[in-house]
Amino acid sequence: MLIKRRDFLKAGSLATASLFVPQFLKAVEGRNTIASKGKALVVLQLSGGNDGLNTVIPVRNDIYYKERKRIAVPRETSLALGTEAGLHPVLTALKNAYDQGEMAVLNSVGYPNPDRSHFRSMDIWHSASAANEYWQTGWIGRYLDAQCTGRPLAAIEIDDTLSFALKGEQRKGLALQDPKRLYDSAHSQYFADYSAAYQQTESEAPVAYLYKTMAETLSSADYLYEQSRRKPASSAYPSTGLGKQLKTIASLILADTDTSVYYVSLGSFDTHINQEGQQKRLFQEMNDALAAFIKDMKANGKWNDVLLTTFSEFGRRVSQNASGGTDHGTANNMIFLGGALREKGLLNPLPDLADLDEGDLKYRIDFRQVYATLLQGWLDADAEKVLGRKFDLLRFV
């Protein structure tokens, strides 16, 4: 079969766009790599702006109950975190982790001059830029650039598309729904026909590059698929979206795949209307998936090597709106789960609801301090090089 150059270019573009495999260094076929030290960071993005005040609840704060007459979580139904705070009643897996010293909460995390746009605020969180700066790379992508030469699978997102956070200048993460789906796509007859039809005498660099990319996709797909089958996740995971995604992550962790960062999203938490039901539904999905994941990691002796963190692009306003929901806010909490936390429980005071910025929480912790701590304390990376400036480190890892 003879294929025209423009058709091959089109097919190659489709292949690289659909598979999102930016670099196919054949580490799996014997090339030297800088191996990870076995630690895994799992980033759970709560897309849409999760309401942190109804996640970690200030159960003794009268202002909270005054401003949220319809949607406040009653103290008696919350899951106690000491005497001053409680968890949303659905989050039993987090409560168990807290009781076992395997959970930490950082309150009032944000950045100066906050932006209430979903797109812009998420861009700031993904890039780790200042609010008045526009960067072209993500913080995890720059970690790949700085630290992960020879490690094509150092960061994996469980999704169809790759988030900005995982895009570096030279290197990018890999996005896939599951290893078998990637394997099936890479071995589809459509791309096999184009690969077979490629003429090795073709001298144009773009065509040669696309052929190389398509060919090397096969080895990456084969490697991930085979690794994921070596030691499948053992716990019974829920058949929800997040349940399946965390099951995939677990199978790769258990197979000792050379991956340091896993990225996954849940949403939407944009609860302008009828927040109670929407947040509860999403929290139930998150709770059940995390319960299975934690059980799996513990059963296989991996829990001390895993650190899971949650974040949203912003929190919600302190006062409820007229539709039984909350509107876009600013600072929020972040939750950390793992067996090797150095500090546990509530790491800093709950938000001060009497000291607001036009009805919104004031940030007390710059989120880039958290990133610096994760990079340097957990991933053994040069945080200043990745983030572009020095931030004071926290002590929870």
C-alpha positions as CSV (number, residue, x, y, z in Angstrom):
1,M,0.0,0.0,0.0
2,L,1.5,3.4,-1.0
3,I,0.6,6.3,1.3
4,K,1.1,9.9,0.4
5,R,3.3,12.1,2.5
6,R,0.4,14.3,3.6
7,D,-1.7,11.3,4.7
8,F,1.2,9.9,6.7
9,L,1.8,13.3,8.4
10,K,-1.9,13.5,9.2
11,A,-1.9,9.9,10.6
12,G,1.2,10.5,12.6
13,S,-0.3,13.7,14.1
14,L,-3.4,11.8,15.1
15,A,-1.2,9.1,16.7
16,T,0.8,11.4,18.8
17,A,-2.2,13.5,19.7
18,S,-4.3,10.6,20.8
19,L,-1.6,8.7,22.7
20,F,0.1,11.7,24.3
21,V,3.5,10.0,24.4
22,P,6.0,12.9,23.9
23,Q,9.2,11.0,24.4
24,F,9.9,7.4,23.7
25,L,13.3,6.8,25.1
26,K,13.6,3.0,25.1
27,A,14.5,2.7,28.7
28,V,12.5,-0.5,28.7
29,E,14.8,-2.0,26.1
30,G,18.0,-1.6,28.0
31,R,19.0,2.1,27.9
32,N,20.5,3.5,31.1
33,T,18.1,5.4,33.3
34,I,18.1,7.5,36.4
35,A,16.0,5.3,38.5
36,S,13.5,6.6,41.0
37,K,14.0,5.9,44.7
38,G,10.6,4.0,44.9
39,K,8.6,6.9,46.2
40,A,5.4,7.9,44.5
41,L,3.5,11.2,44.6
42,V,-0.2,10.9,43.7
43,V,-1.8,14.3,42.9
44,L,-5.6,14.3,43.1
45,Q,-7.0,17.4,41.5
46,L,-10.5,18.4,42.8
47,S,-11.6,20.3,39.7
48,G,-14.0,23.1,39.8
49,G,-13.2,24.6,43.2
50,N,-14.0,22.3,46.1
51,D,-15.6,23.9,49.1
52,G,-13.0,23.4,51.8
53,L,-15.1,24.8,54.6
54,N,-17.6,21.9,54.1
55,T,-14.7,19.4,53.8
56,V,-12.8,20.3,56.9
57,I,-15.5,21.9,59.0
58,P,-14.9,24.5,61.7
59,V,-17.5,22.9,64.0
60,R,-17.1,25.4,66.8
61,N,-17.2,28.5,64.7
62,D,-20.5,30.4,65.0
63,I,-19.8,32.5,61.9
64,Y,-19.7,29.4,59.8
65,Y,-23.1,28.3,60.9
66,K,-24.5,31.9,60.6
67,E,-23.3,32.3,57.1
68,R,-24.4,28.9,55.9
69,K,-27.8,28.3,57.4
70,R,-28.8,25.8,54.6
71,I,-25.6,24.1,53.7
72,A,-23.5,24.0,56.9
73,V,-22.5,20.5,58.0
74,P,-23.9,19.9,61.5
75,R,-21.3,19.4,64.2
76,E,-23.0,16.2,65.4
77,T,-22.9,14.5,62.0
78,S,-19.3,15.5,61.1
79,L,-16.4,13.2,61.8
80,A,-14.4,14.7,64.6
81,L,-10.8,15.8,64.0
82,G,-10.0,16.8,67.5
83,T,-12.3,19.3,69.2
84,E,-12.3,22.2,66.8
85,A,-12.7,20.6,63.4
86,G,-14.7,17.8,61.7
87,L,-14.7,16.0,58.3
88,H,-17.6,15.8,56.0
89,P,-19.6,12.7,57.2
90,V,-19.0,10.8,53.9
91,L,-15.2,10.9,54.2
92,T,-14.8,7.9,56.5
93,A,-11.6,6.7,54.8
94,L,-10.0,10.0,55.6
95,K,-11.2,9.8,59.2
96,N,-9.6,6.4,59.5
97,A,-6.4,7.7,58.1
98,Y,-6.5,10.7,60.5
99,D,-7.0,8.4,63.5
100,Q,-4.0,6.2,62.4
101,G,-1.7,9.2,62.0
102,E,-1.7,8.9,58.2
103,M,-3.4,12.2,57.3
104,A,-2.4,15.9,57.5
105,V,-4.5,19.0,56.6
106,L,-3.0,22.3,55.6
107,N,-5.5,25.2,55.9
108,S,-5.7,28.6,54.1
109,V,-3.5,27.6,51.1
110,G,-3.5,30.1,48.2
111,Y,-1.5,32.8,46.6
112,P,-1.3,36.7,46.6
113,N,-3.8,38.6,44.4
114,P,-6.1,35.5,43.8
115,D,-8.0,35.0,40.6
116,R,-11.5,33.6,40.7
117,S,-11.6,32.4,37.1
118,H,-11.5,28.6,36.9
119,F,-9.2,28.7,33.9
120,R,-6.7,31.3,35.1
121,S,-6.5,30.1,38.7
122,M,-5.9,26.5,37.5
123,D,-3.3,27.8,35.2
124,I,-1.5,29.5,38.1
125,W,-1.7,26.3,40.2
126,H,-0.5,24.2,37.3
127,S,2.4,26.4,36.4
128,A,3.3,27.6,39.9
129,S,3.6,31.2,38.5
130,A,2.7,34.4,40.3
131,A,-0.8,35.7,39.6
132,N,0.6,38.4,37.2
133,E,2.8,36.0,35.3
134,Y,2.0,33.7,32.4
135,W,4.3,30.7,32.2
136,Q,4.5,28.2,29.4
137,T,5.4,25.1,31.4
138,G,3.9,23.2,34.4
139,W,5.6,22.6,37.7
140,I,5.7,18.8,37.2
141,G,6.8,19.3,33.7
142,R,9.8,21.3,34.9
143,Y,10.5,18.6,37.4
144,L,10.7,16.2,34.5
145,D,13.0,18.6,32.6
146,A,15.3,19.1,35.6
147,Q,15.4,15.6,37.1
148,C,14.1,12.9,34.9
149,T,16.5,12.5,31.9
150,G,16.3,8.9,30.7
151,R,13.0,8.3,32.5
152,P,10.2,8.5,29.9
153,L,7.5,7.3,32.3
154,A,8.5,9.4,35.3
155,A,5.0,11.1,35.4
156,I,1.7,9.6,34.3
157,E,-1.7,11.1,34.2
158,I,-4.7,8.8,34.2
159,D,-6.8,10.6,31.6
160,D,-7.3,11.0,27.9
161,T,-5.6,14.4,27.8
162,L,-2.4,15.7,29.5
163,S,-2.8,18.5,32.0
164,F,-0.7,21.6,31.7
165,A,0.9,20.8,35.1
166,L,2.8,17.9,33.4
167,K,4.1,19.7,30.4
168,G,7.7,20.8,30.5
169,E,9.9,22.5,27.9
170,Q,11.8,19.4,26.9
171,R,9.8,16.6,28.6
172,K,6.2,15.8,29.2
173,G,4.2,13.3,31.2
174,L,2.2,10.5,29.6
175,A,-1.6,10.5,29.6
176,L,-3.5,7.3,29.3
177,Q,-6.8,5.9,30.6
178,D,-5.4,2.5,31.3
179,P,-2.4,0.4,30.0
180,K,-4.5,-2.0,28.0
181,R,-6.3,0.9,26.2
182,L,-2.9,2.4,25.3
183,Y,-1.6,-1.0,24.2
184,D,-4.7,-1.6,22.0
185,S,-4.4,1.9,20.4
186,A,-0.7,1.5,19.7
187,H,-1.3,-1.9,18.1
188,S,-4.4,-0.9,16.1
189,Q,-4.5,-2.0,12.4
190,Y,-4.9,1.7,11.4
191,F,-1.5,2.8,12.7
192,A,0.1,-0.6,11.8
193,D,-0.8,0.0,8.1
194,Y,0.7,3.5,8.1
195,S,3.8,2.3,9.9
196,A,4.3,-0.6,7.5
197,A,3.8,1.6,4.5
198,Y,6.5,4.1,5.5
199,Q,9.4,4.2,3.1
200,Q,12.8,4.1,4.9
201,T,14.3,6.1,2.0
202,E,12.0,9.1,2.9
203,S,14.4,11.9,3.6
204,E,12.1,14.6,5.1
205,A,12.7,15.0,8.8
206,P,9.1,15.5,9.9
207,V,8.1,12.2,8.4
208,A,11.0,10.4,9.9
209,Y,10.3,11.9,13.3
210,L,6.6,10.9,13.2
211,Y,7.5,7.3,12.1
212,K,10.0,7.1,14.9
213,T,7.4,8.4,17.4
214,M,4.8,5.8,16.2
215,A,7.3,3.0,16.3
216,E,8.5,3.8,19.8
217,T,5.0,4.1,21.0
218,L,4.8,0.4,20.7
219,S,7.6,-0.3,23.1
220,S,6.2,2.1,25.7
221,A,2.7,0.7,25.4
222,D,4.0,-2.8,25.6
223,Y,6.1,-2.0,28.7
224,L,3.3,-0.4,30.6
225,Y,0.8,-3.1,29.7
226,E,3.2,-5.9,30.7
227,Q,4.1,-4.2,33.9
228,S,0.5,-3.6,34.9
229,R,-0.2,-7.3,34.5
230,R,2.8,-8.4,36.7
231,K,1.0,-7.7,40.0
232,P,-2.6,-6.5,39.5
233,A,-4.2,-4.3,42.2
234,S,-5.6,-6.7,44.8
235,S,-8.3,-4.7,46.6
236,A,-11.9,-4.5,45.4
237,Y,-12.1,-1.1,43.8
238,P,-15.4,0.6,43.1
239,S,-16.4,0.7,39.5
240,T,-16.5,4.5,39.5
241,G,-14.3,6.7,37.4
242,L,-11.9,7.5,40.2
243,G,-12.1,3.9,41.4
244,K,-10.8,2.6,38.1
245,Q,-8.2,5.3,37.9
246,L,-6.7,4.6,41.3
247,K,-6.8,0.9,40.5
248,T,-4.6,1.6,37.5
249,I,-2.3,3.7,39.5
250,A,-2.1,0.9,42.2
251,S,-1.2,-1.7,39.6
252,L,1.7,0.4,38.3
253,I,3.0,1.2,41.8
254,L,2.8,-2.5,42.7
255,A,4.7,-3.4,39.6
256,D,7.5,-1.0,40.5
257,T,7.1,0.9,37.3
258,D,9.7,3.7,37.2
259,T,7.1,6.4,37.8
260,S,7.4,9.1,40.5
261,V,4.3,11.2,39.9
262,Y,0.8,10.0,39.2
263,Y,-1.9,12.6,38.4
264,V,-5.7,12.2,38.5
265,S,-8.7,14.5,38.6
266,L,-12.2,14.4,40.0
267,G,-15.0,16.9,39.5
268,S,-16.8,19.1,39.0
269,F,-16.9,20.7,42.4
270,D,-18.3,24.0,40.9
271,T,-21.3,23.9,43.3
272,H,-23.1,27.2,42.7
273,I,-26.5,25.4,43.0
274,N,-27.6,22.7,45.4
275,Q,-24.1,22.1,46.7
276,E,-25.0,19.6,49.4
277,G,-26.0,16.8,47.0
278,Q,-23.3,17.4,44.4
279,Q,-20.4,17.6,46.9
280,K,-21.7,14.5,48.8
281,R,-21.9,12.5,45.6
282,L,-18.3,13.4,44.6
283,F,-17.1,12.8,48.1
284,Q,-18.6,9.4,48.2
285,E,-16.8,8.5,45.0
286,M,-13.5,9.9,46.4
287,N,-13.9,8.2,49.7
288,D,-14.7,4.7,48.3
289,A,-11.8,4.9,45.8
290,L,-9.3,6.1,48.4
291,A,-10.4,3.4,50.9
292,A,-9.6,0.7,48.4
293,F,-6.4,2.4,47.3
294,I,-5.1,2.8,50.9
295,K,-6.1,-0.8,51.7
296,D,-4.2,-2.0,48.7
297,M,-1.0,-0.1,49.4
298,K,-1.0,-1.3,53.0
299,A,-1.6,-4.9,52.1
300,N,1.4,-4.8,49.7
301,G,3.8,-2.9,52.0
302,K,3.7,0.2,49.8
303,W,1.9,2.8,52.0
304,N,5.1,4.3,53.4
305,D,6.3,4.9,49.8
306,V,3.2,6.7,48.7
307,L,2.1,10.3,49.4
308,L,-1.3,11.4,48.1
309,T,-2.3,15.1,48.0
310,T,-5.5,16.9,47.0
311,F,-5.9,20.4,45.7
312,S,-8.5,22.7,44.0
313,E,-7.9,25.8,41.9
314,F,-9.7,27.8,44.7
315,G,-12.1,27.4,47.5
316,R,-15.6,28.9,47.9
317,R,-16.9,32.0,49.5
318,V,-17.7,31.9,53.2
319,S,-21.4,32.8,52.8
320,Q,-23.8,30.6,50.9
321,N,-25.7,32.0,47.9
322,A,-29.4,32.1,47.3
323,S,-29.4,28.8,45.3
324,G,-28.1,26.6,48.1
325,G,-24.6,26.7,46.9
326,T,-21.4,28.7,47.1
327,D,-19.6,31.0,44.6
328,H,-15.9,31.2,43.7
329,G,-13.6,32.0,46.6
330,T,-9.9,32.1,47.2
331,A,-7.8,30.1,49.7
332,N,-8.5,26.5,50.5
333,N,-7.2,23.4,52.3
334,M,-5.0,20.7,51.0
335,I,-5.1,17.1,52.4
336,F,-2.1,14.8,52.5
337,L,-2.3,11.0,53.0
338,G,0.5,8.5,53.5
339,G,2.2,6.2,55.8
340,A,5.4,8.3,56.2
341,L,4.1,11.7,57.2
342,R,6.5,13.5,59.6
343,E,3.7,15.7,60.8
344,K,0.1,14.7,61.1
345,G,-3.4,16.1,61.8
346,L,-4.1,19.8,61.5
347,L,-0.8,21.4,60.5
348,N,-1.9,25.0,61.1
349,P,-5.0,26.9,62.4
350,L,-8.4,26.7,60.8
351,P,-9.3,29.7,58.6
352,D,-10.1,32.9,60.4
353,L,-13.7,33.6,59.4
354,A,-13.7,37.0,61.2
355,D,-10.8,38.3,59.1
356,L,-11.9,38.1,55.5
357,D,-11.0,39.8,52.2
358,E,-14.3,41.0,50.8
359,G,-16.0,37.9,52.0
360,D,-13.3,35.5,51.1
361,L,-10.7,33.6,53.1
362,K,-7.2,35.1,53.3
363,Y,-4.4,32.8,52.3
364,R,-1.8,32.1,55.0
365,I,0.3,29.5,53.1
366,D,1.6,30.0,49.6
367,F,0.8,26.9,47.6
368,R,4.3,27.1,46.1
369,Q,5.7,26.3,49.6
370,V,3.8,23.1,49.4
371,Y,5.2,22.3,45.9
372,A,8.7,23.1,47.1
373,T,8.2,20.7,50.1
374,L,6.8,17.9,47.9
375,L,9.6,18.4,45.3
376,Q,12.5,18.6,47.8
377,G,11.2,16.5,50.7
378,W,9.5,13.7,48.8
379,L,10.9,13.6,45.3
380,D,14.5,14.6,46.1
381,A,14.4,17.4,43.5
382,D,15.9,20.8,43.4
383,A,12.8,22.8,44.3
384,E,14.4,26.2,43.6
385,K,15.4,25.2,40.1
386,V,12.0,23.8,39.3
387,L,10.0,26.7,40.8
388,G,12.3,29.5,39.8
389,R,12.8,30.9,43.3
390,K,13.3,29.7,46.8
391,F,10.3,29.0,49.1
392,D,10.4,28.1,52.8
393,L,9.9,24.4,53.2
394,L,7.2,22.9,55.4
395,R,7.9,20.0,57.7
396,F,5.1,17.4,57.0
397,V,7.4,15.3,54.8
